[in-house]
């Protein structure tokens, strides 16, 4: 089983995160932000990742530090769980429809960090969540799990639907990219540890 555990303790956030890439989509998420909990639950379910996250952050200010730092931790956990990446598919892509919304997600676990973000969100907030933070989350992820990730909105009018499609689509995309390549299944190492 490819697993990782990450802890982050700063002035703004205290985070514990565990990840299993070869899971069943189970999640225990408590970030202090209900909308982010919802997005990470969907991400884990659609990626078949087992994911546990607890975060105590300075939410009295806003959700910025919590969202960014959880993205950092998730990126580090992916990097750790993937090990040297030998024997994985490396590439993944998924086109996810969500009612009126259509979002394309694509990934190359290349070791080079790039985020192509072509998403237009009609609303600045969903509940009390600043929607611009979704981009900050994925920027933090790619900086800590160096990958070329493109997220492109092809249709959509409802901000909740658009962001839900992003997180579901990225779960499925990363599942594909991290999956064992059929030609090299016996090369996948098991990794454990703490960053």
C-alpha positions in Angstrom: 0.0 0.0 0.0 1.3 3.4 -1.0 0.7 5.6 2.1 1.9 8.9 3.6 1.5 10.9 6.7 2.2 14.6 6.9 2.1 17.1 9.7 2.4 20.9 9.4 2.6 23.3 12.4 2.9 27.0 11.7 1.7 30.2 13.4 -1.4 30.0 11.1 -2.3 26.3 10.9 -1.8 23.0 12.6 -2.5 20.1 10.1 -2.4 16.3 10.2 -3.0 14.5 7.0 -2.8 10.8 6.0 -3.2 9.5 2.5 -3.5 6.0 0.9 -3.3 6.0 -2.8 -4.6 2.5 -3.0 -7.7 3.0 -0.9 -11.5 2.8 -1.2 -12.4 6.4 -1.2 -12.9 6.7 2.5 -12.4 10.1 4.1 -12.4 11.8 7.5 -12.2 15.5 6.8 -12.3 18.3 9.4 -10.7 21.5 8.0 -12.7 24.1 9.8 -14.3 25.0 6.4 -17.4 23.2 5.5 -17.1 23.8 1.7 -13.5 22.5 1.6 -14.5 19.5 3.7 -17.1 18.8 1.0 -14.6 19.2 -1.9 -12.0 17.0 -0.3 -14.5 14.3 0.5 -15.5 14.2 -3.2 -11.9 14.3 -4.3 -11.1 11.2 -2.1 -14.3 9.4 -3.2 -13.7 9.9 -6.9 -10.0 9.2 -6.7 -10.5 6.1 -4.5 -8.0 7.6 -2.1 -8.3 7.1 1.7 -7.8 10.5 3.1 -7.9 11.9 6.6 -7.3 15.6 7.3 -7.6 17.7 10.5 -6.8 21.4 10.4 -6.9 24.0 13.1 -6.3 27.3 11.4 -6.8 31.0 11.8 -10.3 30.9 10.4 -11.2 34.0 12.4 -9.1 35.9 9.7 -10.3 33.9 6.7 -9.7 30.5 5.1 -6.7 31.4 3.1 -3.9 29.9 5.3 -5.9 26.7 5.9 -6.7 26.1 2.3 -3.2 26.8 1.0 -1.5 24.8 3.8 -3.8 21.8 3.2 -2.9 22.0 -0.4 0.8 21.9 0.6 0.2 18.9 2.9 -1.7 17.0 0.2 1.0 17.7 -2.3 3.7 16.5 0.1 1.7 13.4 0.9 1.3 12.5 -2.8 5.0 13.0 -3.4 5.8 10.7 -0.4 3.3 8.0 -1.3 4.4 8.0 -5.0 8.1 7.4 -4.0 10.3 7.4 -7.1 7.2 7.1 -9.3 8.6 4.0 -11.0 6.0 1.9 -12.7 3.1 4.4 -12.6 1.0 5.5 -15.6 2.2 9.1 -15.1 -0.5 10.7 -17.2 -4.2 11.1 -16.4 -7.1 13.1 -17.8 -10.8 13.3 -17.1 -13.7 15.3 -18.6 -16.3 15.7 -15.9 -19.8 16.9 -16.6 -21.8 18.3 -13.6 -25.2 19.5 -14.8 -24.6 22.6 -16.9 -20.9 22.5 -16.1 -18.1 20.7 -18.0 -14.5 20.7 -16.7 -11.4 19.1 -18.2 -8.6 18.0 -15.9 -5.3 16.7 -17.1 -2.1 15.8 -15.2 1.5 14.7 -15.9 3.4 13.6 -12.8 6.5 15.0 -14.4 8.5 16.4 -11.5 8.0 19.9 -13.0 5.4 22.2 -11.4 2.9 24.0 -13.5 -0.7 24.9 -13.0 -2.8 25.9 -16.0 -6.0 27.3 -14.5 -8.7 28.4 -17.0 -11.7 28.5 -14.7 -14.1 31.4 -14.5 -16.1 31.4 -11.3 -19.3 33.6 -11.5 -19.5 34.0 -7.7 -16.8 35.3 -5.4 -18.1 33.2 -2.5 -19.9 29.9 -2.0 -21.3 30.2 1.5 -18.4 31.8 3.4 -15.7 30.2 1.2 -13.8 32.6 -1.1 -13.8 30.9 -4.4 -10.5 32.3 -5.5 -8.9 30.0 -2.9 -9.6 27.0 -5.1 -6.8 28.1 -7.4 -4.5 28.7 -4.4 -5.2 25.1 -3.2 -4.1 23.6 -6.6 -1.1 26.0 -6.8 0.1 24.8 -3.4 -0.5 21.2 -4.5 1.6 21.4 -7.7 4.5 23.2 -5.9 4.7 20.3 -3.4 3.9 17.4 -5.8 5.7 18.8 -8.9 3.3 18.0 -11.7 2.0 19.7 -14.8 -1.7 20.1 -14.1 -4.3 21.8 -16.4 -7.8 22.5 -15.2 -10.0 24.0 -17.9 -13.7 25.0 -17.6 -15.5 24.3 -20.9 -19.0 25.2 -19.7 -20.6 26.2 -16.5 -22.7 28.9 -14.8 -23.1 27.7 -11.2 -19.9 28.2 -9.1 -20.6 25.3 -6.7 -21.0 23.0 -9.7 -17.8 24.3 -11.3 -15.7 23.8 -8.2 -17.3 20.4 -7.5 -16.4 19.3 -11.1 -12.8 20.5 -10.5 -12.3 18.5 -7.3 -14.1 15.4 -8.6 -12.2 15.6 -11.9 -8.8 16.0 -10.2 -9.5 13.0 -8.0 -10.2 10.9 -11.1 -7.2 12.4 -13.0 -4.7 11.8 -10.2 -6.1 8.3 -9.7 -5.2 7.5 -13.4 -1.8 9.2 -13.2 -0.8 7.4 -10.0 -2.2 4.0 -11.1 0.2 1.2 -11.9 1.2 0.9 -15.5 0.0 -2.5 -16.7 3.5 -3.1 -18.2 5.3 -2.3 -15.0 2.9 -3.4 -12.2 5.6 -5.2 -10.2 7.8 -2.1 -10.0 5.5 -0.1 -7.7 7.3 0.4 -4.4 5.5 0.6 -1.0 6.3 3.8 0.8 5.7 4.9 4.4 6.9 7.7 6.5 6.4 11.2 7.8 7.4 14.6 6.2 
